Amino acid sequence: MDIGELQQFLLQKNCKLRGCKSSDVKKIENFFNITLPSKYKDFLYAMGRDGDKFMRGSSAFYSEILYLREDFIDILQERNRILPDETFVFWSHQGYQFAFFFLNDGDDPPVYFYYEGKNFDNFVKKEESFTDFLTVQLEMSGLK
């Protein structure tokens, strides 16, 4: 399911979505000195400020996105782990699960996952693409 289809599906489920403005996206890119993948930007424009029932309880929206990387780094440092520089942390759930992608991995990059307390020695490749991750989150949100 691409971002436009996801957006339409959520609107049909009466979700009140609020997207980011281009200035919001530029702020994120400037803050981290990066260029975001196009599919992630599409997500931000469609529902980056609020997904309503979609991903409720998770930190994945504009108001928290600037802080996720630092939170994740703090947890990793407690375990003597390092987050590679070329990554972007875009999702957290309850502060102990994190998802990220590599910025140099294309327009719809694979998603990697870390779950504190599960004794993962390495980051786990969770989904083959960011849009696949969103589809799984749709199911987890109980909307599909």
PAVEXFI-354660 format. One record per residue: x, y, z of N, C-alpha, C, O, CB in turn; residue number from 1; residue in one letter. Coordinates in steps of 0.1 Angstrom, whole numbers, plus 2048, in hexadecimal, padded with zeros to 3 digits. Glycine has a CB too. Layout:
N
{{X,Y,Z},{X,Y,Z},{X,Y,Z},{X,Y,Z},{X,Y,Z},NUM,'A'}
...
! end
This chain:
144
{{809,7F4,800},{800,800,800},{809,80C,800},{811,80E,809},{7F6,800,80C},1,'M'}
{{807,815,7F6},{80F,821,7F6},{809,82C,800},{7FF,82A,805},{811,827,7E8},2,'D'}
{{810,837,801},{80C,841,80B},{7FF,847,808},{7F6,849,810},{817,84C,80C},3,'I'}
{{7FC,84A,7FB},{7EF,84F,7F7},{7E4,846,7FA},{7D9,84A,7FE},{7F0,852,7E8},4,'G'}
{{7E6,839,7F7},{7DC,82F,7FA},{7D9,82E,809},{7CE,82D,80D},{7E0,821,7F4},5,'E'}
{{7E4,82E,811},{7E3,82E,81F},{7DB,83A,824},{7D2,839,82D},{7F1,82D,826},6,'L'}
{{7DE,846,81F},{7D7,852,823},{7C8,851,820},{7C0,854,828},{7DD,85E,81B},7,'Q'}
{{7C5,84C,814},{7B7,84B,810},{7B0,840,819},{7A5,843,81D},{7B5,847,802},8,'Q'}
{{7B7,835,81C},{7B1,82B,825},{7AE,831,832},{7A3,82E,838},{7BA,81F,826},9,'F'}
{{7B7,838,838},{7B6,83E,845},{7AB,848,846},{7A3,849,84F},{7C3,844,84A},10,'L'}
{{7AA,850,83B},{79F,85A,83A},{791,853,83A},{788,858,840},{7A1,863,82E},11,'L'}
{{790,848,833},{784,840,832},{780,83A,83F},{775,837,842},{785,835,827},12,'Q'}
{{78A,838,848},{788,833,856},{786,83F,85F},{786,83D,86C},{794,82B,85A},13,'K'}
{{783,84A,85A},{780,857,862},{78C,85B,86A},{78A,861,875},{774,854,86A},14,'N'}
{{798,858,866},{7A4,85D,86D},{7A6,86C,869},{7A5,86F,85D},{7B1,855,86A},15,'C'}
{{7A9,874,873},{7AB,882,870},{7BB,884,86F},{7C2,885,879},{7A5,88B,87C},16,'K'}
{{7BF,884,863},{7CE,885,860},{7D2,893,85F},{7CB,89C,859},{7D1,87D,853},17,'L'}
{{7DE,896,864},{7E4,8A4,862},{7F2,8A2,85C},{7FB,89C,863},{7E4,8AC,86F},18,'R'}
{{7F4,8A7,851},{801,8A6,84A},{80A,8B1,84E},{806,8BC,853},{800,8A5,83C},19,'G'}
{{817,8AF,84B},{821,8BA,84D},{821,8C3,841},{81D,8C0,836},{82F,8B3,84F},20,'C'}
{{826,8CF,844},{829,8D9,839},{837,8D6,834},{83F,8D0,83A},{827,8E8,83E},21,'K'}
{{83A,8DC,828},{847,8DA,823},{852,8E1,82C},{85D,8DC,82D},{848,8E1,815},22,'S'}
{{84E,8EB,834},{857,8F1,83D},{85A,8E8,849},{865,8E8,84E},{851,8FF,842},23,'S'}
{{851,8E0,84D},{853,8D6,857},{85D,8CB,853},{866,8C8,85A},{846,8CF,85B},24,'D'}
{{85B,8C6,846},{864,8BC,841},{872,8C2,840},{87C,8BB,843},{85F,8B7,833},25,'V'}
{{873,8CE,83B},{881,8D5,83A},{887,8D7,848},{893,8D5,849},{87F,8E3,833},26,'K'}
{{87F,8D9,852},{884,8DB,85F},{88A,8CE,864},{895,8CE,86A},{879,8DF,869},27,'K'}
{{884,8C3,861},{889,8B5,865},{897,8B3,85E},{8A1,8AF,864},{87F,8AA,862},28,'I'}
{{896,8B5,850},{8A2,8B3,849},{8AE,8BC,84D},{8B9,8B8,84E},{89F,8B5,83A},29,'E'}
{{8AB,8C9,850},{8B5,8D2,854},{8BA,8CE,862},{8C6,8D0,865},{8B0,8E0,854},30,'N'}
{{8B1,8CA,86B},{8B5,8C7,879},{8C0,8BC,879},{8C9,8BC,880},{8A9,8C3,881},31,'F'}
{{8BD,8B2,870},{8C6,8A6,870},{8D1,8A7,865},{8D9,89F,863},{8BE,89A,86E},32,'F'}
{{8D0,8B2,85C},{8D8,8B4,851},{8D8,8A7,848},{8E2,8A1,844},{8E7,8B6,855},33,'N'}
{{8CC,8A4,843},{8CA,898,83B},{8BF,89B,830},{8B9,8A6,830},{8C4,88C,844},34,'I'}
{{8BE,892,827},{8B3,892,81D},{8AB,885,820},{8B0,87A,820},{8B8,892,80F},35,'T'}
{{89E,887,823},{895,87B,826},{891,874,819},{890,87A,80F},{889,880,82E},36,'L'}
{{88F,867,81A},{88A,85F,80F},{87C,864,80B},{874,869,813},{889,850,812},37,'P'}
{{879,863,7FE},{86C,869,7F9},{860,863,7FF},{856,86A,801},{86C,867,7EA},38,'S'}
{{860,856,802},{854,84F,807},{852,854,816},{846,856,81A},{856,840,807},39,'K'}
{{85C,857,81D},{85B,85C,82A},{855,86A,82A},{84D,86E,832},{868,85C,832},40,'Y'}
{{85A,872,820},{855,880,81E},{846,87F,81B},{83E,887,820},{85C,887,813},41,'K'}
{{842,876,812},{834,874,80F},{82C,871,81B},{821,877,81D},{832,869,805},42,'D'}
{{831,869,824},{82A,866,831},{828,873,839},{81E,876,83E},{832,85C,839},43,'F'}
{{833,87B,83A},{833,887,842},{828,891,83C},{821,897,843},{840,88E,842},44,'L'}
{{828,892,82F},{81E,89B,829},{810,896,82A},{807,89F,82C},{821,89D,81A},45,'Y'}
{{80E,889,82B},{800,884,82C},{7FB,884,83A},{7EF,887,83D},{800,876,826},46,'A'}
{{804,880,844},{7FF,87F,852},{80A,881,85C},{809,87B,867},{7F9,871,853},47,'M'}
{{814,888,859},{820,88A,861},{81E,891,86E},{826,890,877},{82A,890,85A},48,'G'}
{{813,899,86F},{810,89F,87C},{807,897,885},{808,898,891},{80A,8AD,879},49,'R'}
{{7FE,890,87F},{7F5,888,887},{7EE,87D,87E},{7E9,880,873},{7EA,891,88D},50,'D'}
{{7EF,871,883},{7E8,866,87C},{7DC,861,883},{7D6,857,87F},{7F2,85A,87B},51,'G'}
{{7D7,868,88D},{7CB,865,894},{7CC,857,89A},{7D5,855,8A2},{7BE,866,88B},52,'D'}
{{7C4,84E,896},{7C4,840,89B},{7D0,838,895},{7D3,82D,89B},{7B7,839,898},53,'K'}
{{7D6,83C,88B},{7E1,835,885},{7EE,838,88C},{7F2,844,88E},{7E3,83A,876},54,'F'}
{{7F4,82E,891},{800,82E,899},{7FE,836,8A6},{808,83C,8AC},{80C,834,891},55,'M'}
{{7F2,836,8AB},{7EF,83C,8B8},{7F8,835,8C3},{7F9,829,8C3},{7E0,83B,8BC},56,'R'}
{{7FE,83D,8CC},{806,837,8D6},{815,836,8D2},{81D,833,8DB},{801,82A,8DB},57,'G'}
{{818,838,8C6},{826,838,8C1},{82A,846,8BE},{822,84F,8BB},{827,82F,8B4},58,'S'}
{{837,848,8BF},{83D,855,8BC},{842,854,8AE},{84D,84E,8AB},{849,858,8C6},59,'S'}
{{83B,85A,8A5},{83E,859,897},{83B,866,88F},{83C,867,883},{837,84D,890},60,'A'}
{{837,870,897},{831,87C,890},{83A,888,893},{843,888,89C},{823,87F,895},61,'F'}
{{838,893,88C},{840,89E,88C},{844,8A4,89A},{850,8A8,89C},{83A,8A9,884},62,'Y'}
{{83B,8A4,8A3},{83D,8AA,8B0},{848,8A2,8B8},{84E,8A8,8C1},{831,8AA,8B8},63,'S'}
{{84B,896,8B4},{855,88E,8BB},{861,88A,8B3},{86B,885,8B8},{84E,882,8C1},64,'E'}
{{860,88B,8A6},{86A,885,89D},{878,88A,89F},{882,883,89D},{866,887,88F},65,'I'}
{{87A,897,8A4},{887,89C,8A6},{88E,896,8B1},{89B,898,8B3},{886,8AB,8A7},66,'L'}
{{887,890,8BA},{88D,88B,8C7},{88F,87B,8C7},{896,876,8D0},{884,88E,8D2},67,'Y'}
{{88A,874,8BD},{88A,866,8BD},{899,861,8BC},{89C,857,8C3},{882,860,8B2},68,'L'}
{{8A0,867,8B4},{8AE,862,8B2},{8B6,863,8BF},{8BD,859,8C3},{8B5,86A,8A7},69,'R'}
{{8B5,86E,8C5},{8BD,870,8D2},{8B8,866,8DD},{8C0,860,8E4},{8BB,87E,8D7},70,'E'}
{{8AB,864,8DD},{8A5,85A,8E7},{8AB,84C,8E4},{8AF,844,8ED},{896,85A,8E7},71,'D'}
{{8AB,848,8D7},{8B0,83B,8D3},{8BF,83A,8D6},{8C4,830,8DB},{8AE,839,8C4},72,'F'}
{{8C7,844,8D3},{8D5,844,8D6},{8D8,842,8E5},{8E1,83A,8E9},{8DC,851,8D1},73,'I'}
{{8D0,848,8ED},{8D2,847,8FC},{8D0,838,900},{8D8,833,908},{8C8,850,903},74,'D'}
{{8C6,832,8FB},{8C3,824,8FE},{8CE,81B,8F9},{8D3,812,900},{8B5,81F,8F8},75,'I'}
{{8D3,81E,8ED},{8DE,816,8E7},{8EB,817,8EF},{8F2,80E,8F1},{8E0,819,8D8},76,'L'}
{{8EE,823,8F4},{8FA,826,8FB},{8FA,81D,908},{905,819,90C},{8FB,834,8FE},77,'Q'}
{{8EF,81C,90E},{8EE,813,91A},{8F2,805,917},{8F6,7FE,920},{8E0,813,920},78,'E'}
{{8F1,801,90B},{8F5,7F3,907},{902,7F3,8FE},{905,7E9,8F7},{8E9,7ED,8FF},79,'R'}
{{909,7FE,8FE},{915,7FF,8F7},{913,7FD,8E8},{91C,7F6,8E1},{920,7F6,8FC},80,'N'}
{{908,802,8E3},{905,800,8D5},{906,80E,8CE},{904,818,8D5},{8F7,7FA,8D3},81,'R'}
{{907,80E,8C1},{908,81B,8BA},{8FE,81B,8AE},{8FD,811,8A7},{917,81E,8B5},82,'I'}
{{8F7,826,8AD},{8EE,827,8A1},{8F6,82E,896},{8FC,838,897},{8E2,830,8A5},83,'L'}
{{8F7,827,88A},{8FE,82D,87F},{8F9,83B,87B},{8ED,83E,87C},{8FD,824,873},84,'P'}
{{902,844,877},{8FF,852,874},{8F5,853,869},{8ED,85C,869},{90C,859,870},85,'D'}
{{8F5,84A,85F},{8ED,84B,853},{8DF,846,855},{8D8,842,84B},{8F4,844,847},86,'E'}
{{8DA,845,861},{8CD,840,864},{8C3,84C,868},{8C8,856,86D},{8CD,836,86F},87,'T'}
{{8B7,849,867},{8AC,852,86B},{8A2,84A,874},{89C,841,86F},{8A5,85A,85F},88,'F'}
{{8A1,84E,880},{898,848,889},{88A,84F,888},{889,85B,88A},{89D,848,898},89,'V'}
{{880,848,884},{873,84E,880},{867,849,889},{85C,84E,887},{870,84C,872},90,'F'}
{{86A,83F,891},{85F,839,899},{864,834,8A6},{86F,82E,8A7},{858,82E,890},91,'W'}
{{85C,835,8B0},{85E,82F,8BD},{851,82C,8C3},{847,833,8C2},{867,839,8C7},92,'S'}
{{851,821,8CB},{845,81D,8D2},{848,81C,8E1},{850,813,8E5},{83F,810,8CC},93,'H'}
{{842,824,8E9},{844,824,8F7},{853,825,8FC},{856,821,907},{83E,817,8FD},94,'Q'}
{{85B,82A,8F3},{869,82C,8F7},{872,820,8F8},{87E,821,8FC},{869,833,904},95,'G'}
{{86D,814,8F4},{876,809,8F5},{876,801,8E7},{87E,7F7,8E6},{871,7FF,900},96,'Y'}
{{86F,805,8DE},{86F,800,8D0},{872,80C,8C7},{86C,816,8C8},{862,7F8,8CC},97,'Q'}
{{87B,809,8BE},{87F,814,8B4},{880,80E,8A6},{884,802,8A4},{88C,81A,8B8},98,'F'}
{{87C,816,89C},{87E,812,88E},{886,81E,887},{884,829,88A},{870,810,888},99,'A'}
{{88E,819,87E},{896,823,876},{899,81D,868},{897,811,866},{8A3,826,87D},100,'F'}
{{89E,826,860},{8A2,822,852},{8B0,828,84F},{8B3,832,855},{898,825,847},101,'F'}
{{8B7,823,846},{8C3,829,841},{8C0,833,836},{8B8,830,82D},{8CD,81E,83C},102,'F'}
{{8C5,83F,837},{8C2,84A,82E},{8C7,847,820},{8C2,84D,817},{8C8,856,833},103,'L'}
{{8D1,83F,81F},{8D6,83C,811},{8D1,82F,80B},{8D7,829,802},{8E6,83B,812},104,'N'}
{{8C5,82B,810},{8BF,81E,80B},{8B3,820,802},{8AA,817,802},{8BB,816,818},105,'D'}
{{8B2,82B,7FB},{8A8,82D,7F1},{89C,835,7F5},{89C,83A,801},{8A3,81F,7EC},106,'G'}
{{892,836,7EC},{886,83E,7EF},{87C,838,7F8},{874,83F,7FE},{880,842,7E2},107,'D'}
{{87D,82B,7FA},{873,823,802},{87C,819,80A},{87B,80D,807},{868,81C,7FA},108,'D'}
{{884,81E,813},{88E,815,819},{889,80A,822},{87E,80C,828},{898,81D,821},109,'P'}
{{891,7FF,824},{88D,7F5,82E},{88D,7FB,83C},{894,805,83E},{897,7E9,82D},110,'P'}
{{886,7F5,845},{884,7FA,852},{88B,7F0,85C},{889,7E4,85B},{875,7FD,856},111,'V'}
{{893,7F6,865},{89A,7EE,86F},{894,7F1,87D},{88E,7FC,87F},{8A9,7F1,86F},112,'Y'}
{{895,7E7,886},{88D,7E8,892},{896,7E4,89E},{89F,7DC,89D},{881,7DF,892},113,'F'}
{{894,7EB,8A9},{89A,7E8,8B5},{890,7E7,8C0},{887,7F0,8C2},{8A5,7F2,8B9},114,'Y'}
{{891,7DC,8C8},{887,7DA,8D3},{88F,7D8,8E0},{896,7CE,8E2},{87E,7CE,8D0},115,'Y'}
{{88F,7E2,8E8},{897,7E1,8F5},{892,7D6,8FD},{886,7D4,8FF},{896,7EF,8FD},116,'E'}
{{89B,7CE,902},{898,7C3,90B},{896,7B6,904},{893,7AC,90B},{88B,7C7,913},117,'G'}
{{896,7B5,8F7},{895,7A9,8F0},{8A2,7A2,8ED},{8A2,799,8E5},{88D,7AB,8E3},118,'K'}
{{8AD,7A8,8F2},{8BA,7A2,8F0},{8BE,7A1,8E1},{8C5,798,8DD},{8BB,794,8F6},119,'N'}
{{8BA,7AB,8DA},{8BE,7AC,8CC},{8CD,7B0,8CC},{8D0,7BB,8D1},{8B5,7B5,8C3},120,'F'}
{{8D5,7A9,8C6},{8E3,7AD,8C5},{8E5,7B7,8B9},{8EE,7BF,8B9},{8EC,7A1,8C3},121,'D'}
{{8DC,7B5,8B0},{8DD,7BE,8A4},{8D0,7C4,8A1},{8C5,7C0,8A7},{8E2,7B6,898},122,'N'}
{{8D0,7CE,899},{8C3,7D4,895},{8BC,7CA,88B},{8C3,7C3,883},{8C5,7E2,88D},123,'F'}
{{8AF,7C9,88C},{8A8,7BF,884},{8A1,7C6,878},{89A,7D0,87A},{89E,7B7,88D},124,'V'}
{{8A3,7C0,86C},{89C,7C6,861},{88E,7C1,862},{88A,7B5,862},{8A2,7C0,853},125,'K'}
{{885,7CB,865},{877,7C8,868},{86E,7C7,85B},{866,7BE,85A},{871,7D3,871},126,'K'}
{{870,7D1,852},{868,7D1,846},{871,7D4,83A},{87B,7DB,83B},{85C,7DB,847},127,'E'}
{{86D,7D0,82E},{875,7D2,822},{874,7E1,81D},{87C,7E5,815},{870,7C9,817},128,'E'}
{{86A,7E8,822},{869,7F6,81E},{861,7FE,829},{85A,7F9,831},{861,7F7,810},129,'S'}
{{863,80B,828},{85B,814,831},{84C,812,82F},{845,812,839},{860,823,82F},130,'F'}
{{848,811,822},{83A,810,820},{835,802,825},{829,802,82A},{836,811,811},131,'T'}
{{83D,7F8,825},{839,7EB,82B},{837,7ED,83A},{82E,7E8,840},{843,7E0,828},132,'D'}
{{840,7F5,840},{83F,7F7,84F},{832,7FE,852},{82B,7FB,85C},{84B,800,853},133,'F'}
{{82E,808,84A},{821,80F,84C},{816,805,84B},{80C,806,852},{820,81A,843},134,'L'}
{{816,7FC,841},{80B,7F2,840},{80A,7EA,84C},{7FF,7E7,851},{80E,7EA,833},135,'T'}
{{815,7E5,852},{815,7DD,85E},{810,7E6,869},{808,7E1,872},{823,7D8,862},136,'V'}
{{813,7F2,86A},{80E,7FB,875},{7FF,7FD,873},{7F8,7FF,87D},{815,809,874},137,'Q'}
{{7FA,7FD,867},{7EC,7FE,865},{7E5,7F2,86B},{7DB,7F4,872},{7E9,7FF,856},138,'L'}
{{7EA,7E6,869},{7E5,7DA,870},{7E6,7DB,87F},{7DD,7D7,886},{7EC,7CE,86A},139,'E'}
{{7F1,7E0,884},{7F4,7E1,892},{7EA,7EB,899},{7E7,7EA,8A4},{802,7E5,895},140,'M'}
{{7E6,7F5,891},{7DD,7FF,896},{7CF,7FA,897},{7C6,801,89C},{7DE,80C,88D},141,'S'}
{{7CC,7EE,891},{7BF,7E9,891},{7B5,7EF,887},{7A9,7EE,888},{7B9,7EA,89F},142,'G'}
{{7BB,7F6,87D},{7B3,7FD,873},{7B1,7F4,867},{7A8,7F8,85F},{7B9,80A,870},143,'L'}
{{7B8,7EA,865},{7B7,7E1,859},{7B2,7D4,85C},{7B0,7CB,854},{7C4,7E0,852},144,'K'}
! end
